[in-house]
Amino acid sequence: MLLKLLLIIGVIVTIYILFFKKKPLSNSQKKEDSQMLGDDLVECSACGTYAAVNDSILSNGKYYCSSECSKKS
C-alpha cells in the first residue's frame, strides 16, 4: 500500500516537473529582452530627434524618426 502511494506521488511530481514547471531564461535571452524595450527612446540618425523604439524605423542598423528621414540618408 505504501509502495503504491509513493509510486503515485513520484508520477505526479514527474508530470509536474516535465509539463508545468517554467524553465528559467538563459543569459542570452535575458540580454536580448533587456536591450531594447518599447518605451526606450532612440535618436534619429538624420535629424537628431528622439523617438520611441516602437515608433521609429530601423534601416541599415540606424534608427530614424520617420520615412522622410530614412530617405535622406
mmJSON file of the N, C-alpha and C atoms, coordinates in Angstrom:
{"data_MODEL":{"atom_site":{
"group_PDB":["ATOM","ATOM","ATOM","ATOM","ATOM","ATOM","ATOM","ATOM","ATOM","ATOM","ATOM","ATOM","ATOM","ATOM","ATOM","ATOM","ATOM","ATOM","ATOM","ATOM","ATOM","ATOM","ATOM","ATOM","ATOM","ATOM","ATOM","ATOM","ATOM","ATOM","ATOM","ATOM","ATOM","ATOM","ATOM","ATOM","ATOM","ATOM","ATOM","ATOM","ATOM","ATOM","ATOM","ATOM","ATOM","ATOM","ATOM","ATOM","ATOM","ATOM","ATOM","ATOM","ATOM","ATOM","ATOM","ATOM","ATOM","ATOM","ATOM","ATOM","ATOM","ATOM","ATOM","ATOM","ATOM","ATOM","ATOM","ATOM","ATOM","ATOM","ATOM","ATOM","ATOM","ATOM","ATOM","ATOM","ATOM","ATOM","ATOM","ATOM","ATOM","ATOM","ATOM","ATOM","ATOM","ATOM","ATOM","ATOM","ATOM","ATOM","ATOM","ATOM","ATOM","ATOM","ATOM","ATOM","ATOM","ATOM","ATOM","ATOM","ATOM","ATOM","ATOM","ATOM","ATOM","ATOM","ATOM","ATOM","ATOM","ATOM","ATOM","ATOM","ATOM","ATOM","ATOM","ATOM","ATOM","ATOM","ATOM","ATOM","ATOM","ATOM","ATOM","ATOM","ATOM","ATOM","ATOM","ATOM","ATOM","ATOM","ATOM","ATOM","ATOM","ATOM","ATOM","ATOM","ATOM","ATOM","ATOM","ATOM","ATOM","ATOM","ATOM","ATOM","ATOM","ATOM","ATOM","ATOM","ATOM","ATOM","ATOM","ATOM","ATOM","ATOM","ATOM","ATOM","ATOM","ATOM","ATOM","ATOM","ATOM","ATOM","ATOM","ATOM","ATOM","ATOM","ATOM","ATOM","ATOM","ATOM","ATOM","ATOM","ATOM","ATOM","ATOM","ATOM","ATOM","ATOM","ATOM","ATOM","ATOM","ATOM","ATOM","ATOM","ATOM","ATOM","ATOM","ATOM","ATOM","ATOM","ATOM","ATOM","ATOM","ATOM","ATOM","ATOM","ATOM","ATOM","ATOM","ATOM","ATOM","ATOM","ATOM","ATOM","ATOM","ATOM","ATOM","ATOM","ATOM","ATOM","ATOM","ATOM","ATOM","ATOM","ATOM","ATOM","ATOM","ATOM","ATOM"],
"id":[1,2,3,4,5,6,7,8,9,10,11,12,13,14,15,16,17,18,19,20,21,22,23,24,25,26,27,28,29,30,31,32,33,34,35,36,37,38,39,40,41,42,43,44,45,46,47,48,49,50,51,52,53,54,55,56,57,58,59,60,61,62,63,64,65,66,67,68,69,70,71,72,73,74,75,76,77,78,79,80,81,82,83,84,85,86,87,88,89,90,91,92,93,94,95,96,97,98,99,100,101,102,103,104,105,106,107,108,109,110,111,112,113,114,115,116,117,118,119,120,121,122,123,124,125,126,127,128,129,130,131,132,133,134,135,136,137,138,139,140,141,142,143,144,145,146,147,148,149,150,151,152,153,154,155,156,157,158,159,160,161,162,163,164,165,166,167,168,169,170,171,172,173,174,175,176,177,178,179,180,181,182,183,184,185,186,187,188,189,190,191,192,193,194,195,196,197,198,199,200,201,202,203,204,205,206,207,208,209,210,211,212,213,214,215,216,217,218,219],
"type_symbol":["N","C","C","N","C","C","N","C","C","N","C","C","N","C","C","N","C","C","N","C","C","N","C","C","N","C","C","N","C","C","N","C","C","N","C","C","N","C","C","N","C","C","N","C","C","N","C","C","N","C","C","N","C","C","N","C","C","N","C","C","N","C","C","N","C","C","N","C","C","N","C","C","N","C","C","N","C","C","N","C","C","N","C","C","N","C","C","N","C","C","N","C","C","N","C","C","N","C","C","N","C","C","N","C","C","N","C","C","N","C","C","N","C","C","N","C","C","N","C","C","N","C","C","N","C","C","N","C","C","N","C","C","N","C","C","N","C","C","N","C","C","N","C","C","N","C","C","N","C","C","N","C","C","N","C","C","N","C","C","N","C","C","N","C","C","N","C","C","N","C","C","N","C","C","N","C","C","N","C","C","N","C","C","N","C","C","N","C","C","N","C","C","N","C","C","N","C","C","N","C","C","N","C","C","N","C","C","N","C","C","N","C","C","N","C","C","N","C","C"],
"label_atom_id":["N","CA","C","N","CA","C","N","CA","C","N","CA","C","N","CA","C","N","CA","C","N","CA","C","N","CA","C","N","CA","C","N","CA","C","N","CA","C","N","CA","C","N","CA","C","N","CA","C","N","CA","C","N","CA","C","N","CA","C","N","CA","C","N","CA","C","N","CA","C","N","CA","C","N","CA","C","N","CA","C","N","CA","C","N","CA","C","N","CA","C","N","CA","C","N","CA","C","N","CA","C","N","CA","C","N","CA","C","N","CA","C","N","CA","C","N","CA","C","N","CA","C","N","CA","C","N","CA","C","N","CA","C","N","CA","C","N","CA","C","N","CA","C","N","CA","C","N","CA","C","N","CA","C","N","CA","C","N","CA","C","N","CA","C","N","CA","C","N","CA","C","N","CA","C","N","CA","C","N","CA","C","N","CA","C","N","CA","C","N","CA","C","N","CA","C","N","CA","C","N","CA","C","N","CA","C","N","CA","C","N","CA","C","N","CA","C","N","CA","C","N","CA","C","N","CA","C","N","CA","C","N","CA","C","N","CA","C","N","CA","C","N","CA","C","N","CA","C","N","CA","C","N","CA","C"],
"label_alt_id":[null,null,null,null,null,null,null,null,null,null,null,null,null,null,null,null,null,null,null,null,null,null,null,null,null,null,null,null,null,null,null,null,null,null,null,null,null,null,null,null,null,null,null,null,null,null,null,null,null,null,null,null,null,null,null,null,null,null,null,null,null,null,null,null,null,null,null,null,null,null,null,null,null,null,null,null,null,null,null,null,null,null,null,null,null,null,null,null,null,null,null,null,null,null,null,null,null,null,null,null,null,null,null,null,null,null,null,null,null,null,null,null,null,null,null,null,null,null,null,null,null,null,null,null,null,null,null,null,null,null,null,null,null,null,null,null,null,null,null,null,null,null,null,null,null,null,null,null,null,null,null,null,null,null,null,null,null,null,null,null,null,null,null,null,null,null,null,null,null,null,null,null,null,null,null,null,null,null,null,null,null,null,null,null,null,null,null,null,null,null,null,null,null,null,null,null,null,null,null,null,null,null,null,null,null,null,null,null,null,null,null,null,null,null,null,null,null,null,null],
"label_comp_id":["MET","MET","MET","LEU","LEU","LEU","LEU","LEU","LEU","LYS","LYS","LYS","LEU","LEU","LEU","LEU","LEU","LEU","LEU","LEU","LEU","ILE","ILE","ILE","ILE","ILE","ILE","GLY","GLY","GLY","VAL","VAL","VAL","ILE","ILE","ILE","VAL","VAL","VAL","THR","THR","THR","ILE","ILE","ILE","TYR","TYR","TYR","ILE","ILE","ILE","LEU","LEU","LEU","PHE","PHE","PHE","PHE","PHE","PHE","LYS","LYS","LYS","LYS","LYS","LYS","LYS","LYS","LYS","PRO","PRO","PRO","LEU","LEU","LEU","SER","SER","SER","ASN","ASN","ASN","SER","SER","SER","GLN","GLN","GLN","LYS","LYS","LYS","LYS","LYS","LYS","GLU","GLU","GLU","ASP","ASP","ASP","SER","SER","SER","GLN","GLN","GLN","MET","MET","MET","LEU","LEU","LEU","GLY","GLY","GLY","ASP","ASP","ASP","ASP","ASP","ASP","LEU","LEU","LEU","VAL","VAL","VAL","GLU","GLU","GLU","CYS","CYS","CYS","SER","SER","SER","ALA","ALA","ALA","CYS","CYS","CYS","GLY","GLY","GLY","THR","THR","THR","TYR","TYR","TYR","ALA","ALA","ALA","ALA","ALA","ALA","VAL","VAL","VAL","ASN","ASN","ASN","ASP","ASP","ASP","SER","SER","SER","ILE","ILE","ILE","LEU","LEU","LEU","SER","SER","SER","ASN","ASN","ASN","GLY","GLY","GLY","LYS","LYS","LYS","TYR","TYR","TYR","TYR","TYR","TYR","CYS","CYS","CYS","SER","SER","SER","SER","SER","SER","GLU","GLU","GLU","CYS","CYS","CYS","SER","SER","SER","LYS","LYS","LYS","LYS","LYS","LYS","SER","SER","SER"],
"label_asym_id":["A","A","A","A","A","A","A","A","A","A","A","A","A","A","A","A","A","A","A","A","A","A","A","A","A","A","A","A","A","A","A","A","A","A","A","A","A","A","A","A","A","A","A","A","A","A","A","A","A","A","A","A","A","A","A","A","A","A","A","A","A","A","A","A","A","A","A","A","A","A","A","A","A","A","A","A","A","A","A","A","A","A","A","A","A","A","A","A","A","A","A","A","A","A","A","A","A","A","A","A","A","A","A","A","A","A","A","A","A","A","A","A","A","A","A","A","A","A","A","A","A","A","A","A","A","A","A","A","A","A","A","A","A","A","A","A","A","A","A","A","A","A","A","A","A","A","A","A","A","A","A","A","A","A","A","A","A","A","A","A","A","A","A","A","A","A","A","A","A","A","A","A","A","A","A","A","A","A","A","A","A","A","A","A","A","A","A","A","A","A","A","A","A","A","A","A","A","A","A","A","A","A","A","A","A","A","A","A","A","A","A","A","A","A","A","A","A","A","A"],
"label_entity_id":["1","1","1","1","1","1","1","1","1","1","1","1","1","1","1","1","1","1","1","1","1","1","1","1","1","1","1","1","1","1","1","1","1","1","1","1","1","1","1","1","1","1","1","1","1","1","1","1","1","1","1","1","1","1","1","1","1","1","1","1","1","1","1","1","1","1","1","1","1","1","1","1","1","1","1","1","1","1","1","1","1","1","1","1","1","1","1","1","1","1","1","1","1","1","1","1","1","1","1","1","1","1","1","1","1","1","1","1","1","1","1","1","1","1","1","1","1","1","1","1","1","1","1","1","1","1","1","1","1","1","1","1","1","1","1","1","1","1","1","1","1","1","1","1","1","1","1","1","1","1","1","1","1","1","1","1","1","1","1","1","1","1","1","1","1","1","1","1","1","1","1","1","1","1","1","1","1","1","1","1","1","1","1","1","1","1","1","1","1","1","1","1","1","1","1","1","1","1","1","1","1","1","1","1","1","1","1","1","1","1","1","1","1","1","1","1","1","1","1"],
"label_seq_id":[1,1,1,2,2,2,3,3,3,4,4,4,5,5,5,6,6,6,7,7,7,8,8,8,9,9,9,10,10,10,11,11,11,12,12,12,13,13,13,14,14,14,15,15,15,16,16,16,17,17,17,18,18,18,19,19,19,20,20,20,21,21,21,22,22,22,23,23,23,24,24,24,25,25,25,26,26,26,27,27,27,28,28,28,29,29,29,30,30,30,31,31,31,32,32,32,33,33,33,34,34,34,35,35,35,36,36,36,37,37,37,38,38,38,39,39,39,40,40,40,41,41,41,42,42,42,43,43,43,44,44,44,45,45,45,46,46,46,47,47,47,48,48,48,49,49,49,50,50,50,51,51,51,52,52,52,53,53,53,54,54,54,55,55,55,56,56,56,57,57,57,58,58,58,59,59,59,60,60,60,61,61,61,62,62,62,63,63,63,64,64,64,65,65,65,66,66,66,67,67,67,68,68,68,69,69,69,70,70,70,71,71,71,72,72,72,73,73,73],
"pdbx_PDB_ins_code":[null,null,null,null,null,null,null,null,null,null,null,null,null,null,null,null,null,null,null,null,null,null,null,null,null,null,null,null,null,null,null,null,null,null,null,null,null,null,null,null,null,null,null,null,null,null,null,null,null,null,null,null,null,null,null,null,null,null,null,null,null,null,null,null,null,null,null,null,null,null,null,null,null,null,null,null,null,null,null,null,null,null,null,null,null,null,null,null,null,null,null,null,null,null,null,null,null,null,null,null,null,null,null,null,null,null,null,null,null,null,null,null,null,null,null,null,null,null,null,null,null,null,null,null,null,null,null,null,null,null,null,null,null,null,null,null,null,null,null,null,null,null,null,null,null,null,null,null,null,null,null,null,null,null,null,null,null,null,null,null,null,null,null,null,null,null,null,null,null,null,null,null,null,null,null,null,null,null,null,null,null,null,null,null,null,null,null,null,null,null,null,null,null,null,null,null,null,null,null,null,null,null,null,null,null,null,null,null,null,null,null,null,null,null,null,null,null,null,null],
"Cartn_x":[0.822,0.0,0.869,1.882,2.784,3.593,3.967,4.72,3.873,2.603,1.706,1.562,1.424,1.291,2.55,3.719,4.973,5.128,4.703,4.772,3.85,2.651,1.704,2.246,2.795,3.386,4.562,5.371,6.501,6.054,4.991,4.465,3.904,3.197,2.634,3.75,4.778,5.901,6.617,6.805,7.46,6.642,5.343,4.473,4.522,4.516,4.598,5.899,7.005,8.309,8.405,7.914,8.036,7.142,5.926,4.956,4.596,4.714,4.191,5.247,6.402,7.421,8.07,8.104,8.698,10.219,10.824,12.272,12.809,13.914,14.477,15.054,15.046,15.599,17.112,17.66,19.11,19.671,20.966,21.588,21.412,21.491,21.35,19.922,18.921,17.541,17.311,17.92,17.774,18.396,19.555,20.215,19.391,18.835,18.027,16.778,16.15,14.933,15.222,16.373,16.668,17.336,17.753,18.455,17.541,16.453,15.567,14.128,13.56,12.157,11.366,10.081,9.25,9.18,9.446,9.371,10.702,11.77,13.066,13.069,13.815,13.931,15.262,15.239,16.449,16.525,17.749,17.951,17.928,17.232,17.169,18.559,19.035,20.357,20.43,19.313,19.319,19.123,18.092,17.76,18.038,18.298,18.62,17.422,16.232,15.02,14.938,14.433,14.258,12.862,12.796,11.518,11.531,10.352,10.242,10.675,11.218,11.695,10.554,9.366,8.22,7.8,7.987,7.554,8.636,9.871,10.967,11.148,11.915,12.179,13.639,13.911,15.265,15.684,16.734,17.217,18.74,19.33,20.796,21.443,20.791,21.333,21.208,20.48,20.282,18.788,18.47,17.076,16.738,15.529,15.035,13.654,13.336,12.057,10.917,11.206,10.153,10.735,9.85,10.316,11.057,10.712,11.412,12.877,13.112,14.496,15.274,14.609,15.313,15.692,14.926,15.233,16.368,16.56,17.609,18.995,19.153,20.483,20.783],
"Cartn_y":[-1.195,0.0,1.263,1.264,2.402,2.559,1.455,1.486,2.088,1.748,2.318,3.832,4.26,5.674,6.444,5.912,6.546,6.581,5.538,5.488,6.533,6.682,7.682,9.101,9.362,10.673,10.938,9.942,10.083,10.41,9.766,10.029,11.453,11.883,13.235,14.28,14.086,15.026,15.048,13.928,13.861,14.6,14.389,15.081,16.587,17.02,18.44,19.04,18.371,18.891,18.948,17.947,17.891,18.892,19.111,19.878,21.254,21.445,22.664,23.604,23.143,23.99,24.814,26.147,27.024,26.937,26.925,26.88,28.312,28.517,29.862,30.3,31.628,32.163,32.012,31.736,31.672,33.089,33.222,34.54,35.323,34.67,35.383,35.899,35.161,35.627,36.81,36.806,37.925,39.183,39.056,40.213,40.779,39.917,40.379,41.099,40.584,41.193,42.546,42.686,43.925,44.963,44.611,45.571,46.69,46.407,47.445,47.143,48.009,47.904,48.875,48.686,49.537,50.982,51.235,52.599,53.333,52.668,53.31,54.303,55.387,56.391,56.222,56.404,56.36,57.651,58.05,59.285,59.003,59.839,59.727,60.025,59.184,59.362,60.545,60.991,62.095,63.452,63.593,64.917,65.073,63.98,64.07,64.062,63.938,63.885,62.531,62.53,61.28,60.729,59.43,58.756,57.415,56.915,55.614,54.515,53.446,52.337,51.768,51.675,51.126,52.013,53.314,54.247,54.542,54.198,54.537,53.476,53.835,52.964,52.535,51.254,50.719,50.385,51.05,50.817,50.83,49.761,49.62,49.803,49.318,49.387,50.745,51.682,53.02,53.27,54.039,54.376,55.738,55.837,57.079,57.368,58.674,59.051,58.956,59.053,58.987,58.432,58.16,57.638,58.708,59.986,61.067,61.112,60.959,60.972,59.75,58.619,57.428,57.549,58.342,58.551,59.559,60.463,61.468,60.836,59.785,59.196,58.129],
"Cartn_z":[0.0,0.0,0.0,0.85,0.937,-0.348,-0.943,-2.198,-3.322,-3.387,-4.392,-4.198,-2.968,-2.666,-3.082,-2.769,-3.166,-4.68,-5.354,-6.81,-7.435,-6.912,-7.424,-7.204,-6.038,-5.749,-6.684,-6.934,-7.853,-9.264,-9.73,-11.069,-11.148,-10.122,-10.11,-10.118,-9.313,-9.279,-10.626,-11.252,-12.56,-13.617,-13.629,-14.594,-14.352,-13.103,-12.79,-13.306,-13.055,-13.48,-14.999,-15.682,-17.137,-17.85,-17.364,-18.126,-17.554,-16.256,-15.661,-15.096,-14.801,-14.22,-15.33,-15.145,-16.147,-16.059,-17.227,-17.283,-17.189,-16.473,-16.378,-17.721,-17.978,-19.209,-19.204,-20.37,-20.469,-20.452,-20.27,-20.19,-21.478,-22.643,-23.91,-24.082,-23.631,-23.722,-22.801,-21.617,-20.687,-21.278,-21.917,-22.507,-23.651,-24.506,-25.631,-25.143,-24.1,-23.574,-22.933,-22.302,-21.596,-22.491,-23.702,-24.55,-25.003,-25.654,-26.168,-25.778,-24.979,-24.619,-25.478,-25.586,-26.419,-25.952,-24.675,-24.151,-24.255,-24.677,-24.791,-25.946,-25.769,-26.812,-27.536,-28.843,-29.656,-30.47,-30.792,-31.539,-33.031,-33.778,-35.232,-35.793,-36.685,-37.255,-38.199,-38.739,-39.697,-39.026,-38.198,-37.665,-36.172,-35.456,-34.034,-33.111,-33.642,-32.826,-32.122,-30.883,-30.153,-30.406,-30.632,-30.869,-30.146,-29.805,-29.15,-30.12,-29.581,-30.407,-31.245,-30.658,-31.394,-32.555,-32.433,-33.468,-34.502,-34.209,-35.107,-36.192,-37.224,-38.364,-38.28,-38.355,-38.318,-39.738,-40.215,-41.568,-41.549,-42.043,-42.087,-40.721,-39.689,-38.34,-37.681,-38.28,-37.717,-37.534,-36.496,-36.225,-36.833,-37.398,-37.977,-37.403,-37.258,-36.669,-37.681,-38.972,-39.986,-41.282,-42.216,-43.503,-44.298,-44.092,-44.774,-44.338,-43.041,-42.546,-43.047,-43.161,-43.631,-45.1,-45.87,-47.286,-47.464,-46.493,-46.571,-46.57,-45.774,-45.615,-46.622],
"occupancy":[1.0,1.0,1.0,1.0,1.0,1.0,1.0,1.0,1.0,1.0,1.0,1.0,1.0,1.0,1.0,1.0,1.0,1.0,1.0,1.0,1.0,1.0,1.0,1.0,1.0,1.0,1.0,1.0,1.0,1.0,1.0,1.0,1.0,1.0,1.0,1.0,1.0,1.0,1.0,1.0,1.0,1.0,1.0,1.0,1.0,1.0,1.0,1.0,1.0,1.0,1.0,1.0,1.0,1.0,1.0,1.0,1.0,1.0,1.0,1.0,1.0,1.0,1.0,1.0,1.0,1.0,1.0,1.0,1.0,1.0,1.0,1.0,1.0,1.0,1.0,1.0,1.0,1.0,1.0,1.0,1.0,1.0,1.0,1.0,1.0,1.0,1.0,1.0,1.0,1.0,1.0,1.0,1.0,1.0,1.0,1.0,1.0,1.0,1.0,1.0,1.0,1.0,1.0,1.0,1.0,1.0,1.0,1.0,1.0,1.0,1.0,1.0,1.0,1.0,1.0,1.0,1.0,1.0,1.0,1.0,1.0,1.0,1.0,1.0,1.0,1.0,1.0,1.0,1.0,1.0,1.0,1.0,1.0,1.0,1.0,1.0,1.0,1.0,1.0,1.0,1.0,1.0,1.0,1.0,1.0,1.0,1.0,1.0,1.0,1.0,1.0,1.0,1.0,1.0,1.0,1.0,1.0,1.0,1.0,1.0,1.0,1.0,1.0,1.0,1.0,1.0,1.0,1.0,1.0,1.0,1.0,1.0,1.0,1.0,1.0,1.0,1.0,1.0,1.0,1.0,1.0,1.0,1.0,1.0,1.0,1.0,1.0,1.0,1.0,1.0,1.0,1.0,1.0,1.0,1.0,1.0,1.0,1.0,1.0,1.0,1.0,1.0,1.0,1.0,1.0,1.0,1.0,1.0,1.0,1.0,1.0,1.0,1.0,1.0,1.0,1.0,1.0,1.0,1.0],
"B_iso_or_equiv":[0.0,0.0,0.0,0.0,0.0,0.0,0.0,0.0,0.0,0.0,0.0,0.0,0.0,0.0,0.0,0.0,0.0,0.0,0.0,0.0,0.0,0.0,0.0,0.0,0.0,0.0,0.0,0.0,0.0,0.0,0.0,0.0,0.0,0.0,0.0,0.0,0.0,0.0,0.0,0.0,0.0,0.0,0.0,0.0,0.0,0.0,0.0,0.0,0.0,0.0,0.0,0.0,0.0,0.0,0.0,0.0,0.0,0.0,0.0,0.0,0.0,0.0,0.0,0.0,0.0,0.0,0.0,0.0,0.0,0.0,0.0,0.0,0.0,0.0,0.0,0.0,0.0,0.0,0.0,0.0,0.0,0.0,0.0,0.0,0.0,0.0,0.0,0.0,0.0,0.0,0.0,0.0,0.0,0.0,0.0,0.0,0.0,0.0,0.0,0.0,0.0,0.0,0.0,0.0,0.0,0.0,0.0,0.0,0.0,0.0,0.0,0.0,0.0,0.0,0.0,0.0,0.0,0.0,0.0,0.0,0.0,0.0,0.0,0.0,0.0,0.0,0.0,0.0,0.0,0.0,0.0,0.0,0.0,0.0,0.0,0.0,0.0,0.0,0.0,0.0,0.0,0.0,0.0,0.0,0.0,0.0,0.0,0.0,0.0,0.0,0.0,0.0,0.0,0.0,0.0,0.0,0.0,0.0,0.0,0.0,0.0,0.0,0.0,0.0,0.0,0.0,0.0,0.0,0.0,0.0,0.0,0.0,0.0,0.0,0.0,0.0,0.0,0.0,0.0,0.0,0.0,0.0,0.0,0.0,0.0,0.0,0.0,0.0,0.0,0.0,0.0,0.0,0.0,0.0,0.0,0.0,0.0,0.0,0.0,0.0,0.0,0.0,0.0,0.0,0.0,0.0,0.0,0.0,0.0,0.0,0.0,0.0,0.0,0.0,0.0,0.0,0.0,0.0,0.0],
"pdbx_formal_charge":[null,null,null,null,null,null,null,null,null,null,null,null,null,null,null,null,null,null,null,null,null,null,null,null,null,null,null,null,null,null,null,null,null,null,null,null,null,null,null,null,null,null,null,null,null,null,null,null,null,null,null,null,null,null,null,null,null,null,null,null,null,null,null,null,null,null,null,null,null,null,null,null,null,null,null,null,null,null,null,null,null,null,null,null,null,null,null,null,null,null,null,null,null,null,null,null,null,null,null,null,null,null,null,null,null,null,null,null,null,null,null,null,null,null,null,null,null,null,null,null,null,null,null,null,null,null,null,null,null,null,null,null,null,null,null,null,null,null,null,null,null,null,null,null,null,null,null,null,null,null,null,null,null,null,null,null,null,null,null,null,null,null,null,null,null,null,null,null,null,null,null,null,null,null,null,null,null,null,null,null,null,null,null,null,null,null,null,null,null,null,null,null,null,null,null,null,null,null,null,null,null,null,null,null,null,null,null,null,null,null,null,null,null,null,null,null,null,null,null],
"auth_seq_id":[1,1,1,2,2,2,3,3,3,4,4,4,5,5,5,6,6,6,7,7,7,8,8,8,9,9,9,10,10,10,11,11,11,12,12,12,13,13,13,14,14,14,15,15,15,16,16,16,17,17,17,18,18,18,19,19,19,20,20,20,21,21,21,22,22,22,23,23,23,24,24,24,25,25,25,26,26,26,27,27,27,28,28,28,29,29,29,30,30,30,31,31,31,32,32,32,33,33,33,34,34,34,35,35,35,36,36,36,37,37,37,38,38,38,39,39,39,40,40,40,41,41,41,42,42,42,43,43,43,44,44,44,45,45,45,46,46,46,47,47,47,48,48,48,49,49,49,50,50,50,51,51,51,52,52,52,53,53,53,54,54,54,55,55,55,56,56,56,57,57,57,58,58,58,59,59,59,60,60,60,61,61,61,62,62,62,63,63,63,64,64,64,65,65,65,66,66,66,67,67,67,68,68,68,69,69,69,70,70,70,71,71,71,72,72,72,73,73,73],
"auth_comp_id":["MET","MET","MET","LEU","LEU","LEU","LEU","LEU","LEU","LYS","LYS","LYS","LEU","LEU","LEU","LEU","LEU","LEU","LEU","LEU","LEU","ILE","ILE","ILE","ILE","ILE","ILE","GLY","GLY","GLY","VAL","VAL","VAL","ILE","ILE","ILE","VAL","VAL","VAL","THR","THR","THR","ILE","ILE","ILE","TYR","TYR","TYR","ILE","ILE","ILE","LEU","LEU","LEU","PHE","PHE","PHE","PHE","PHE","PHE","LYS","LYS","LYS","LYS","LYS","LYS","LYS","LYS","LYS","PRO","PRO","PRO","LEU","LEU","LEU","SER","SER","SER","ASN","ASN","ASN","SER","SER","SER","GLN","GLN","GLN","LYS","LYS","LYS","LYS","LYS","LYS","GLU","GLU","GLU","ASP","ASP","ASP","SER","SER","SER","GLN","GLN","GLN","MET","MET","MET","LEU","LEU","LEU","GLY","GLY","GLY","ASP","ASP","ASP","ASP","ASP","ASP","LEU","LEU","LEU","VAL","VAL","VAL","GLU","GLU","GLU","CYS","CYS","CYS","SER","SER","SER","ALA","ALA","ALA","CYS","CYS","CYS","GLY","GLY","GLY","THR","THR","THR","TYR","TYR","TYR","ALA","ALA","ALA","ALA","ALA","ALA","VAL","VAL","VAL","ASN","ASN","ASN","ASP","ASP","ASP","SER","SER","SER","ILE","ILE","ILE","LEU","LEU","LEU","SER","SER","SER","ASN","ASN","ASN","GLY","GLY","GLY","LYS","LYS","LYS","TYR","TYR","TYR","TYR","TYR","TYR","CYS","CYS","CYS","SER","SER","SER","SER","SER","SER","GLU","GLU","GLU","CYS","CYS","CYS","SER","SER","SER","LYS","LYS","LYS","LYS","LYS","LYS","SER","SER","SER"],
"auth_asym_id":["A","A","A","A","A","A","A","A","A","A","A","A","A","A","A","A","A","A","A","A","A","A","A","A","A","A","A","A","A","A","A","A","A","A","A","A","A","A","A","A","A","A","A","A","A","A","A","A","A","A","A","A","A","A","A","A","A","A","A","A","A","A","A","A","A","A","A","A","A","A","A","A","A","A","A","A","A","A","A","A","A","A","A","A","A","A","A","A","A","A","A","A","A","A","A","A","A","A","A","A","A","A","A","A","A","A","A","A","A","A","A","A","A","A","A","A","A","A","A","A","A","A","A","A","A","A","A","A","A","A","A","A","A","A","A","A","A","A","A","A","A","A","A","A","A","A","A","A","A","A","A","A","A","A","A","A","A","A","A","A","A","A","A","A","A","A","A","A","A","A","A","A","A","A","A","A","A","A","A","A","A","A","A","A","A","A","A","A","A","A","A","A","A","A","A","A","A","A","A","A","A","A","A","A","A","A","A","A","A","A","A","A","A","A","A","A","A","A","A"],
"auth_atom_id":["N","CA","C","N","CA","C","N","CA","C","N","CA","C","N","CA","C","N","CA","C","N","CA","C","N","CA","C","N","CA","C","N","CA","C","N","CA","C","N","CA","C","N","CA","C","N","CA","C","N","CA","C","N","CA","C","N","CA","C","N","CA","C","N","CA","C","N","CA","C","N","CA","C","N","CA","C","N","CA","C","N","CA","C","N","CA","C","N","CA","C","N","CA","C","N","CA","C","N","CA","C","N","CA","C","N","CA","C","N","CA","C","N","CA","C","N","CA","C","N","CA","C","N","CA","C","N","CA","C","N","CA","C","N","CA","C","N","CA","C","N","CA","C","N","CA","C","N","CA","C","N","CA","C","N","CA","C","N","CA","C","N","CA","C","N","CA","C","N","CA","C","N","CA","C","N","CA","C","N","CA","C","N","CA","C","N","CA","C","N","CA","C","N","CA","C","N","CA","C","N","CA","C","N","CA","C","N","CA","C","N","CA","C","N","CA","C","N","CA","C","N","CA","C","N","CA","C","N","CA","C","N","CA","C","N","CA","C","N","CA","C","N","CA","C","N","CA","C","N","CA","C","N","CA","C"],
"pdbx_PDB_model_num":[1,1,1,1,1,1,1,1,1,1,1,1,1,1,1,1,1,1,1,1,1,1,1,1,1,1,1,1,1,1,1,1,1,1,1,1,1,1,1,1,1,1,1,1,1,1,1,1,1,1,1,1,1,1,1,1,1,1,1,1,1,1,1,1,1,1,1,1,1,1,1,1,1,1,1,1,1,1,1,1,1,1,1,1,1,1,1,1,1,1,1,1,1,1,1,1,1,1,1,1,1,1,1,1,1,1,1,1,1,1,1,1,1,1,1,1,1,1,1,1,1,1,1,1,1,1,1,1,1,1,1,1,1,1,1,1,1,1,1,1,1,1,1,1,1,1,1,1,1,1,1,1,1,1,1,1,1,1,1,1,1,1,1,1,1,1,1,1,1,1,1,1,1,1,1,1,1,1,1,1,1,1,1,1,1,1,1,1,1,1,1,1,1,1,1,1,1,1,1,1,1,1,1,1,1,1,1,1,1,1,1,1,1,1,1,1,1,1,1]
}}}
